[in-house]
Amino acid sequence: MGFVQYLKDTRGELRHVAWPTRVQTIVFTALVIIVSILTSLYLGFFDYIFTTGLGEVVELFPGSSNAPFEIQDIETEPVAPTTPDIDTLVPDAE
Protein backbone atom coordinates (compact mmCIF):
# COMPACT_ATOMS: atom_id res chain seq x y z
CA MET A 1 0.00 0.00 0.00
CA GLY A 2 1.58 3.24 -1.12
CA PHE A 3 1.32 6.70 0.29
CA VAL A 4 -0.99 7.90 -2.50
CA GLN A 5 -3.41 5.02 -1.84
CA TYR A 6 -3.33 5.85 1.86
CA LEU A 7 -4.33 9.46 1.10
CA LYS A 8 -7.18 8.28 -1.17
CA ASP A 9 -8.48 5.91 1.51
CA THR A 10 -8.26 8.62 4.15
CA ARG A 11 -10.21 11.05 1.97
CA GLY A 12 -12.86 8.40 1.35
CA GLU A 13 -13.23 7.74 5.10
CA LEU A 14 -13.52 11.46 5.85
CA ARG A 15 -16.56 11.61 3.53
CA HIS A 16 -18.37 9.19 5.90
CA VAL A 17 -17.77 11.36 8.97
CA ALA A 18 -20.82 13.09 10.45
CA TRP A 19 -19.39 16.56 11.07
CA PRO A 20 -21.02 18.69 13.80
CA THR A 21 -22.94 21.79 12.85
CA ARG A 22 -21.74 25.29 13.72
CA VAL A 23 -24.18 25.51 16.64
CA GLN A 24 -23.07 22.12 18.01
CA THR A 25 -19.44 23.18 17.79
CA ILE A 26 -20.12 26.39 19.72
CA VAL A 27 -22.17 24.59 22.38
CA PHE A 28 -19.59 21.82 22.84
CA THR A 29 -16.75 24.37 23.05
CA ALA A 30 -18.61 26.37 25.70
CA LEU A 31 -19.36 23.14 27.58
CA VAL A 32 -15.68 22.15 27.58
CA ILE A 33 -14.68 25.60 28.89
CA ILE A 34 -17.31 25.52 31.65
CA VAL A 35 -16.40 21.99 32.75
CA SER A 36 -12.70 22.92 32.76
CA ILE A 37 -13.33 25.96 34.96
CA LEU A 38 -15.53 23.96 37.36
CA THR A 39 -12.93 21.18 37.57
CA SER A 40 -10.14 23.66 38.33
CA LEU A 41 -12.25 25.31 41.05
CA TYR A 42 -13.08 21.89 42.55
CA LEU A 43 -9.44 20.77 42.60
CA GLY A 44 -8.23 24.18 43.80
CA PHE A 45 -10.72 24.10 46.69
CA PHE A 46 -9.56 20.70 47.91
CA ASP A 47 -5.91 21.66 47.40
CA TYR A 48 -6.46 24.70 49.62
CA ILE A 49 -8.30 22.64 52.26
CA PHE A 50 -5.66 19.91 52.39
CA THR A 51 -2.73 22.36 52.35
CA THR A 52 -4.25 24.42 55.15
CA GLY A 53 -5.14 21.30 57.14
CA LEU A 54 -1.67 19.83 56.75
CA GLY A 55 -0.14 23.15 57.82
CA GLU A 56 -2.29 23.11 60.95
CA VAL A 57 -1.27 19.53 61.75
CA VAL A 58 2.42 20.37 61.34
CA GLU A 59 2.01 23.36 63.66
CA LEU A 60 0.80 20.99 66.42
CA PHE A 61 4.13 19.18 66.63
CA PRO A 62 6.63 20.63 69.12
CA GLY A 63 9.66 22.31 67.64
CA SER A 64 8.03 22.83 64.29
CA SER A 65 8.35 26.09 62.44
CA ASN A 66 7.38 27.47 59.09
CA ALA A 67 10.97 27.19 57.88
CA PRO A 68 11.84 23.94 56.12
CA PHE A 69 15.01 23.69 58.21
CA GLU A 70 16.61 25.51 61.09
CA ILE A 71 19.86 27.37 60.65
CA GLN A 72 22.24 26.75 63.51
CA ASP A 73 24.83 29.29 64.54
CA ILE A 74 28.24 27.73 64.08
CA GLU A 75 31.24 29.68 65.29
CA THR A 76 33.88 29.59 62.57
CA GLU A 77 36.86 31.73 61.81
CA PRO A 78 36.69 33.63 58.54
CA VAL A 79 38.84 32.11 55.85
CA ALA A 80 40.69 34.42 53.49
CA PRO A 81 40.48 33.42 49.85
CA THR A 82 43.69 31.96 48.53
CA THR A 83 45.13 32.31 45.08
CA PRO A 84 47.80 30.09 43.62
CA ASP A 85 51.28 31.52 43.25
CA ILE A 86 51.79 32.72 39.69
CA ASP A 87 55.34 31.31 39.64
CA THR A 88 54.04 27.79 40.10
CA LEU A 89 51.53 28.15 37.28
CA VAL A 90 53.74 29.73 34.61
CA PRO A 91 57.27 28.40 34.26
CA ASP A 92 60.08 30.82 33.41
CA ALA A 93 60.34 31.43 29.71
CA GLU A 94 64.13 31.31 29.54
C-alpha positions in Angstrom: 0.0 0.0 0.0 1.6 3.2 -1.1 1.3 6.7 0.3 -1.0 7.9 -2.5 -3.4 5.0 -1.8 -3.3 5.9 1.9 -4.3 9.5 1.1 -7.2 8.3 -1.2 -8.5 5.9 1.5 -8.3 8.6 4.1 -10.2 11.0 2.0 -12.9 8.4 1.4 -13.2 7.7 5.1 -13.5 11.5 5.8 -16.6 11.6 3.5 -18.4 9.2 5.9 -17.8 11.4 9.0 -20.8 13.1 10.5 -19.4 16.6 11.1 -21.0 18.7 13.8 -22.9 21.8 12.9 -21.7 25.3 13.7 -24.2 25.5 16.6 -23.1 22.1 18.0 -19.4 23.2 17.8 -20.1 26.4 19.7 -22.2 24.6 22.4 -19.6 21.8 22.8 -16.7 24.4 23.0 -18.6 26.4 25.7 -19.4 23.1 27.6 -15.7 22.2 27.6 -14.7 25.6 28.9 -17.3 25.5 31.6 -16.4 22.0 32.8 -12.7 22.9 32.8 -13.3 26.0 35.0 -15.5 24.0 37.4 -12.9 21.2 37.6 -10.1 23.7 38.3 -12.2 25.3 41.1 -13.1 21.9 42.5 -9.4 20.8 42.6 -8.2 24.2 43.8 -10.7 24.1 46.7 -9.6 20.7 47.9 -5.9 21.7 47.4 -6.5 24.7 49.6 -8.3 22.6 52.3 -5.7 19.9 52.4 -2.7 22.4 52.3 -4.2 24.4 55.1 -5.1 21.3 57.1 -1.7 19.8 56.7 -0.1 23.1 57.8 -2.3 23.1 61.0 -1.3 19.5 61.8 2.4 20.4 61.3 2.0 23.4 63.7 0.8 21.0 66.4 4.1 19.2 66.6 6.6 20.6 69.1 9.7 22.3 67.6 8.0 22.8 64.3 8.3 26.1 62.4 7.4 27.5 59.1 11.0 27.2 57.9 11.8 23.9 56.1 15.0 23.7 58.2 16.6 25.5 61.1 19.9 27.4 60.6 22.2 26.7 63.5 24.8 29.3 64.5 28.2 27.7 64.1 31.2 29.7 65.3 33.9 29.6 62.6 36.9 31.7 61.8 36.7 33.6 58.5 38.8 32.1 55.8 40.7 34.4 53.5 40.5 33.4 49.8 43.7 32.0 48.5 45.1 32.3 45.1 47.8 30.1 43.6 51.3 31.5 43.3 51.8 32.7 39.7 55.3 31.3 39.6 54.0 27.8 40.1 51.5 28.1 37.3 53.7 29.7 34.6 57.3 28.4 34.3 60.1 30.8 33.4 60.3 31.4 29.7 64.1 31.3 29.5 
